[in-house]
Amino acid sequence: MAIPVLIAARILGVPTLLWEGNVVPGRSVRATARLASALAVSFAATCAALPSRRPCFVTGTPIRDVAAIDRVAARERLGIPPDARLVVVFGGSQAVRRLNDAVLGALPRLVEMVYVVHLAGDDGIPAAEAARAALPEGLRARYRPVAFLGEGLLDALAAADLVVGRAGSSTLAEIAAFGLPMIVVPYPYAGAHQRANAAELVDGGAARFVDDDAFDSAALLDAASILDDPTMHATMAAAARSLAKPAAADAVAELVLALAERRPLPSTEAVARIALGGAR
């Protein structure tokens, strides 16, 4: 749908901004990049992958505002004790069965180690609730399966100590904004673009990578053991925070306004500073 809009804008002389959230841009983005007035991307490597001489800015991925979400209050809302260790497992909208099977297989041992918030999706929730019911009564409160959380996902991330999930651009951006270590299990299809996204966090020291076909209950239990090593956990958390661009939405907005007002675009350094939450 973007191609006709960009063509029309180009003909009419209307400036446009094209944003791409994945490291490896899809075919439609590569095809339309030349039509845009400027480009905005989540990852620096994407600029080199786009066949365009248009200005390219690393803004990060626009996400919901997380600055005002208090960890203690989020834990209270979720019923997680202040001193408990919490693992959040979710697969977004794509192929959650692999993650669900790993959680259910590991569950009896997992809840002895940590509290778990598990986003199982509509299809996975009956089995997850049955698995919870089969736990010893004293451990059931340590496992919270839900189909989806919506806006409540931000509370879960604020309360979490470790996240296990896929590698969509928005997912990675929110996890980095909360400074969370991650076990990333990229969705293996759709051009495997999630693998490239995951590599950004893994190479930056904020995540561990597990192939989709290798992720099982043993892999999940091994992932949870990160919480037994405070030094490793703190190092990964610091790496995640260093990769975050919590004000990416402001950076993108600044570019849109500059184009709309027909004024010079800000420098790449200025956009990077805005994305980090700095002054314009």
C-alpha positions as CSV (number, residue, x, y, z in Angstrom):
1,M,0.0,0.0,0.0
2,A,2.9,2.4,0.6
3,I,4.1,2.3,-3.1
4,P,1.1,4.2,-4.6
5,V,1.2,6.7,-1.7
6,L,4.9,7.4,-2.2
7,I,4.6,7.6,-6.0
8,A,1.7,10.1,-5.6
9,A,3.7,12.1,-3.0
10,R,6.7,12.2,-5.3
11,I,4.6,13.5,-8.2
12,L,2.9,16.1,-6.1
13,G,6.1,17.2,-4.4
14,V,4.9,16.2,-1.0
15,P,7.9,15.2,1.3
16,T,7.8,11.7,2.8
17,L,9.6,9.8,5.5
18,L,10.0,6.0,5.2
19,W,10.7,4.1,8.5
20,E,12.0,0.5,8.7
21,G,12.3,-1.4,11.9
22,N,14.2,-4.5,10.9
23,V,17.9,-4.9,10.3
24,V,17.2,-6.5,6.9
25,P,14.6,-4.5,5.0
26,G,11.9,-6.4,3.1
27,R,11.5,-6.2,-0.6
28,S,8.7,-3.6,-0.5
29,V,10.9,-1.3,1.6
30,R,13.9,-1.7,-0.7
31,A,11.7,-1.0,-3.7
32,T,10.2,2.2,-2.2
33,A,13.3,3.6,-0.5
34,R,14.3,5.7,-3.5
35,L,10.9,7.4,-3.5
36,A,11.1,8.7,0.0
37,S,12.5,12.1,0.9
38,A,14.4,10.7,3.9
39,L,14.7,7.3,5.7
40,A,14.5,6.4,9.4
41,V,15.6,3.0,10.7
42,S,16.0,1.2,14.0
43,F,19.5,-0.2,13.3
44,A,22.5,1.5,11.7
45,A,23.2,-1.5,9.4
46,T,19.9,-0.9,7.7
47,C,21.0,2.3,6.1
48,A,23.7,0.4,4.1
49,A,21.1,-2.2,3.1
50,L,18.7,0.3,1.5
51,P,19.5,1.2,-2.1
52,S,18.9,4.9,-1.8
53,R,21.0,8.1,-1.6
54,R,18.3,9.7,0.6
55,P,19.4,10.9,4.1
56,C,19.2,8.0,6.5
57,F,18.7,8.4,10.3
58,V,19.0,5.9,13.1
59,T,16.0,6.7,15.3
60,G,15.4,3.3,16.9
61,T,11.9,1.8,17.1
62,P,9.1,4.1,18.4
63,I,7.6,2.5,21.5
64,R,5.2,3.3,24.3
65,D,6.4,5.6,27.0
66,V,7.9,3.4,29.8
67,A,9.5,6.1,31.9
68,A,6.6,6.5,34.3
69,I,6.1,2.8,34.9
70,D,7.2,2.0,38.4
71,R,8.7,-1.5,39.0
72,V,7.4,-1.8,42.6
73,A,3.9,-0.7,41.6
74,A,3.9,-3.0,38.6
75,R,4.8,-6.0,40.8
76,E,2.0,-5.1,43.2
77,R,-0.5,-5.0,40.3
78,L,0.7,-8.4,39.1
79,G,0.8,-10.0,42.6
80,I,4.6,-10.6,42.4
81,P,6.5,-10.4,45.7
82,P,9.1,-7.7,45.9
83,D,12.0,-10.1,46.3
84,A,10.8,-12.8,43.8
85,R,12.6,-13.4,40.5
86,L,10.2,-13.1,37.5
87,V,10.6,-14.6,34.0
88,V,8.2,-13.3,31.3
89,V,7.7,-15.6,28.3
90,F,5.9,-14.4,25.2
91,G,6.0,-15.0,21.5
92,G,4.2,-12.0,20.1
93,S,1.7,-12.9,17.4
94,Q,3.9,-15.5,15.6
95,A,4.3,-19.2,16.3
96,V,4.0,-19.3,20.1
97,R,3.6,-23.0,20.2
98,R,7.3,-23.7,20.5
99,L,7.6,-21.4,23.5
100,N,4.4,-22.7,25.0
101,D,5.6,-26.3,24.8
102,A,8.9,-25.4,26.4
103,V,7.1,-23.6,29.3
104,L,4.8,-26.5,30.0
105,G,7.6,-29.1,29.9
106,A,9.7,-27.1,32.3
107,L,6.9,-25.9,34.5
108,P,7.2,-28.1,37.6
109,R,10.9,-27.3,38.0
110,L,10.7,-23.8,36.6
111,V,8.3,-22.5,39.3
112,E,10.6,-23.9,42.0
113,M,13.2,-21.4,40.7
114,V,11.2,-18.4,39.6
115,Y,7.8,-16.8,39.2
116,V,6.5,-17.0,35.6
117,V,4.2,-14.7,33.6
118,H,3.4,-16.7,30.4
119,L,1.6,-15.1,27.4
120,A,0.3,-18.3,25.8
121,G,-2.2,-16.9,23.2
122,D,-5.8,-18.0,22.9
123,D,-4.9,-21.4,21.5
124,G,-2.4,-22.1,24.3
125,I,-4.3,-21.0,27.3
126,P,-6.4,-24.2,28.0
127,A,-3.2,-26.3,28.2
128,A,-1.5,-23.7,30.3
129,E,-4.3,-23.4,32.8
130,A,-4.5,-27.2,33.0
131,A,-0.7,-27.3,33.7
132,R,-1.2,-24.7,36.4
133,A,-3.9,-26.7,38.1
134,A,-1.6,-29.8,38.1
135,L,1.0,-28.0,40.1
136,P,1.2,-28.4,43.9
137,E,-1.1,-25.9,45.5
138,G,1.7,-24.0,47.1
139,L,3.3,-23.3,43.7
140,R,0.4,-22.3,41.6
141,A,0.6,-18.7,42.5
142,R,4.1,-18.7,41.0
143,Y,2.7,-19.3,37.5
144,R,0.4,-16.9,35.8
145,P,-0.7,-18.0,32.3
146,V,-2.6,-15.4,30.2
147,A,-3.8,-15.3,26.6
148,F,-2.7,-11.7,26.1
149,L,-1.9,-8.7,28.3
150,G,-2.4,-5.7,25.9
151,E,-1.2,-2.6,27.7
152,G,-0.6,-4.8,30.8
153,L,2.5,-6.2,29.0
154,L,4.4,-3.0,30.1
155,D,3.7,-3.9,33.7
156,A,5.0,-7.4,33.1
157,L,8.2,-6.1,31.5
158,A,8.6,-3.5,34.3
159,A,8.3,-6.3,36.9
160,A,10.5,-8.8,35.0
161,D,14.1,-9.9,35.7
162,L,14.4,-11.9,32.4
163,V,12.4,-12.1,29.2
164,V,12.2,-15.0,26.8
165,G,10.7,-14.2,23.4
166,R,10.9,-13.5,19.7
167,A,12.9,-10.8,18.0
168,G,10.3,-8.4,16.5
169,S,11.6,-4.8,16.4
170,S,9.1,-3.4,18.9
171,T,9.7,-6.3,21.3
172,L,13.4,-5.7,21.3
173,A,13.0,-2.0,21.7
174,E,10.7,-2.3,24.8
175,I,12.9,-4.9,26.4
176,A,16.0,-2.7,25.9
177,A,14.2,0.3,27.3
178,F,13.5,-1.6,30.5
179,G,17.1,-2.8,30.7
180,L,16.2,-6.5,30.6
181,P,18.4,-9.5,29.8
182,M,16.8,-11.6,27.1
183,I,16.7,-15.1,25.8
184,V,15.9,-14.5,22.2
185,V,14.3,-17.2,20.0
186,P,13.8,-15.7,16.6
187,Y,10.8,-16.6,14.5
188,P,12.5,-18.7,11.8
189,Y,10.3,-17.7,8.8
190,A,9.4,-14.5,7.0
191,G,12.9,-14.2,5.5
192,A,14.5,-14.9,8.9
193,H,14.7,-11.1,9.5
194,Q,14.3,-11.7,13.2
195,R,17.6,-13.5,13.3
196,A,19.3,-10.4,12.2
197,N,17.4,-8.3,14.7
198,A,18.4,-10.7,17.5
199,A,22.0,-10.5,16.5
200,E,22.0,-6.8,17.4
201,L,21.2,-7.6,21.1
202,V,23.3,-10.7,21.2
203,D,26.4,-9.0,19.8
204,G,25.8,-6.1,22.2
205,G,25.8,-8.5,25.2
206,A,22.2,-8.0,26.2
207,A,20.8,-11.4,25.0
208,R,21.5,-15.0,24.5
209,F,20.4,-16.6,21.2
210,V,18.6,-20.0,20.9
211,D,17.5,-21.4,17.6
212,D,13.8,-22.0,17.3
213,D,14.3,-25.8,16.7
214,A,16.6,-26.0,19.7
215,F,14.3,-24.2,22.2
216,D,12.8,-26.7,24.6
217,S,12.1,-27.1,28.3
218,A,15.8,-27.8,29.0
219,A,16.8,-24.6,27.1
220,L,14.3,-22.7,29.1
221,L,15.6,-24.0,32.4
222,D,19.1,-23.2,31.4
223,A,17.9,-19.7,30.5
224,A,16.4,-19.2,33.9
225,S,19.8,-20.0,35.5
226,I,21.1,-16.6,34.4
227,L,19.2,-15.3,37.4
228,D,21.5,-17.4,39.6
229,D,24.5,-15.3,38.5
230,P,24.0,-11.7,39.7
231,T,27.2,-10.5,37.9
232,M,26.1,-11.9,34.5
233,H,22.6,-10.7,35.0
234,A,23.8,-7.1,35.9
235,T,26.2,-7.1,32.9
236,M,23.4,-8.1,30.4
237,A,21.0,-5.6,32.0
238,A,23.5,-2.8,31.6
239,A,24.1,-3.8,28.0
240,A,20.4,-3.8,27.2
241,R,20.1,-0.2,28.6
242,S,23.0,0.9,26.5
243,L,21.2,-0.2,23.4
244,A,17.9,1.4,24.2
245,K,16.5,4.4,22.3
246,P,13.5,5.2,24.5
247,A,12.7,8.4,22.7
248,A,12.7,7.0,19.2
249,A,9.1,8.3,18.7
250,D,10.4,11.9,19.4
251,A,13.2,11.4,16.9
252,V,10.8,10.2,14.2
253,A,8.4,13.0,14.9
254,E,11.2,15.6,14.6
255,L,12.0,14.3,11.1
256,V,8.3,14.3,10.1
257,L,7.9,17.9,11.3
258,A,11.0,19.1,9.6
259,L,9.8,17.6,6.3
260,A,6.3,18.9,6.7
261,E,7.6,22.4,7.5
262,R,10.0,22.3,4.6
263,R,12.9,23.2,6.8
264,P,16.4,21.6,6.8
265,L,16.6,18.1,8.3
266,P,18.4,17.8,11.6
267,S,21.9,16.2,11.7
268,T,22.2,12.5,12.2
269,E,23.9,13.4,15.5
270,A,21.0,15.5,16.6
271,V,18.5,12.7,15.8
272,A,20.6,10.2,17.7
273,R,20.6,12.5,20.7
274,I,16.9,12.9,20.6
275,A,16.3,9.2,20.3
276,L,18.3,8.7,23.5
277,G,16.0,11.2,25.3
278,G,18.3,14.2,24.9
279,A,17.3,17.8,24.0
280,R,16.5,18.7,20.4
